[in-house]
Amino acid sequence: MDQKIPYDDYQLPVVFLPSYENPPAWIPPQERVHHPDYNNELTQFLPRTIVLKKPPGAQLGFNIRGGKASQLGIFISKVVPDSDAHRAGLQEGDQVLSVNDVDFQDIEHSRAVEILKTAREIVMRVRFFPYSKLFFTISDQKYIYI
């Protein structure tokens, strides 16, 4: 006979998961290549270069999150529609790998902001990483409009 252990008597942390949602319909592998729900284009995840020029006093049109404290790097958290950043191809979820040959993969958030705000021409190496939102919570990150 199974006896249930009272919640307060568990020795390890207890995690209650949300109810399970129905998964999408299964599609046979041979049909996935041409199916609209599957994106087989992996080149979107390769690093690419974005070049932005910023006149004095102008904004580039994007926000960043993360930094050394998060141990995850710097990510683009927002791109303003119709901004220079948007027109150059920057997108939410891009990880900033470097700016003007400065490595951004292990940089303090404040130093990253300083570099982006003071440069007049910005050559950014970025890669799309759409799952970056999973690593951040709103309460522990700064939002900086650049």
Secondary structure, 3 states (H helix, E strand, C coil): CCCCCCHHHCCCCCCCCCCCCCCCCCCCHHHHCCCCCCCCCHHHHCCEEEEEECCCCCCCCEEEEEEHHHCCEEEEEEECCCCHHHHHCCCCCEEEEEECCEECCCCCHHHHHHHHHHCCEEEEEEEECHHHHHHCCHHHCCCEEC
